[in-house]
Amino acid sequence: MALILDDRDRALLAGEEGEGARLAMKIIVRMAEIAGARRLRDITGAHIDGCLYHGQAGLDFVRRLADGGARVRVPTTLNVASLDLLHPELFRGDRYTAEQARRLMDAYVELGCEPTWTCAPYQLPRRPAFGEHVAWAESNAIVFANSVLGARTDRYGDFIDICAAVTGRVPDAGLHLDANRRGRVVFRLTGVNPRLLEEDAFYPVLGHLIGRMAGADIPVIVGLPPVESPAGAPAAPVAGGLPGCVEDRLKALGAAAASSGSVAMFHAVGLTPEAPTLEAALHGQPPDRVIEVTPAMLAGARDSLTTAADGPLSAVSVGTPHFSIHEFAALVPLLEGVRLHPGVDFYVNTSRHVLAEVERRGWLPVLEAAGVTIVTDTCTYVTPVMRQRRGIIMTNSAKWAYYAPGNLGVEVAFGSLAECVRSAVAGRVVRDDGLWRA
């Protein structure tokens, strides 16, 4: 069936708003045809993934849009780039790459995008509401928007995201449609130590396991602890209304599942807004599969995130996705009165928005006294920031642990935030295996 376009769509295709907008609409239309969409849909916002400089082609594409007079027509945030503009001295790449990376960043701002430079746009003051349609790229942002906020975005990637922002339109397909948001694979926690469910490291490990087993299917998780109301009774899930610590858990879970698999949405029964019950998450239909998640499976998934568990530690990197203010609130007490081992670098990746709040709360002196290096606008596994890569690098991020060995050629140890701090003080990997083996 032919794609139905409205008058504005046809005007953009005819070049009435310039060559840049015409190119963007051509790409959106072709994408809709490939997806089998019958029509296009309006969006209220976009998040652009293609800000990292990977070569001339990316810069050429964005410049072609900008030189053709294109401008975004919806509020548009920008993902991490290749440079930390607040701390430019951290970049350890060559001058030419830095210059090209800056040109790419400038070109996106010229298009009217907001210079947010974060992979966690859901931590910004404005984020999409329940049921709101957006075009978000960056895998962890996509899964968070769909799952935790109950907003609607398909899994957009480089270039299609900026085309959506310029046109304000996307194919009415994929996760924009009710039918495609049905959970298909049930992951039921079986015999898991209740104490483990309260550990921050549990959630990225569970996400890593789910991503490997679910692939691109929408998983439904049964057995996560509910959010308690002040009276002590389980609270009903509210879109965008979860406590910050719970959001951070689900952020880590989703980021891991999107890395080890292709998960763009998950349901957590009793927590996420489209899963008040298992039946609701499954849209009243039986699941395609049911997987019992056992302690042994979790221990195996945790072990698979570590390539070297023993030996000298050279660095710690946390904040992938970007550290939230609630994660800083957990880190600061761990670092008060502590001095890290002189041979260990400690990096915290975060957004400039969150860093401003850290400074306002007076936490920065504690971090600096301990020897922490703050990285904004980018992330240590995608751009040359880390001073040393010999020895083991530790992280509490399943996403970082999954990608860094290939991206950086490093040995990685995965652990909780507290274990990362203890290890950075000791100069070697320090982990507690007890909960994982119970």
GIWOKA-V798844 format. One line per field, one symbol per residue. burial: 1 if it has 24 or more other C-alpha atoms within 12 Angstrom, else 0. A space follows every 50 residues. Layout:
# GIWOKA-V798844
burial->???
This chain:
# GIWOKA-V798844
burial->00101000100110001111111111111111000010111111111111 11100001101111110111111111111111111000011000001101 11111111111111111111111100111111111111111111111111 11111111111111111111111111000111111111100110011011 11111111111111111111111111100000000011110100111111 11111111111111111111111111110111000010000110101110 11111111100111111111111111111011011000111011111111 11111001000011011101111111111111111111101111111111 11111001011111111111111111111110000100
